Amino acid sequence: MSKADKTLEKILSGEADANIRFDDVLSLMPRLGFSLRIRGSHHIFTRPGIEVLIDLQPVHGKCKSYQVRQIREIIRRFNIAL
C-alpha cells in the first residue's frame, strides 16, 4: 500500500482529521487529478468538472481539520478515486 493510499484511507475514515500531515495531502491531491496553485501560504487545488476550490494552509506541518473534512466531502460527493 502506497503512502498516497494510506493518506486517502486516513482522510476517508474521518478518525484523525487533525493529525494528517500537510505534505502527505500535497502529494495526494495531484494523484486525485487536482491542479495546484500557490498564493502565499494558501495552496489552492482545482479540478476540471468540480466547481469547488480546496484551499489548504499548513499549521505546524499538519492540515486543518475542517479542511480535511472538506476534502473528504468532495472526494465522496464527486466519487474520486486513485
HELIX and SHEET records of a PDB file:
HELIX    1   1 LYS A    3  SER A   13  1                                  11    
HELIX    2   2 ASP A   17  ASN A   19  5                                   3    
HELIX    3   3 PHE A   22  ARG A   31  1                                  10    
HELIX    4   4 SER A   65  ARG A   77  1                                  13    
SHEET    1   A 3 SER A  35  ARG A  39  0                                        
SHEET    2   A 3 HIS A  42  ARG A  47 -1                                        
SHEET    3   A 3 ILE A  50  LEU A  56 -1                                        
SHEET    1   B 2 PRO A  58  VAL A  59  0                                        
SHEET    2   B 2 LYS A  62  CYS A  63 -1                                        
END                                                                             
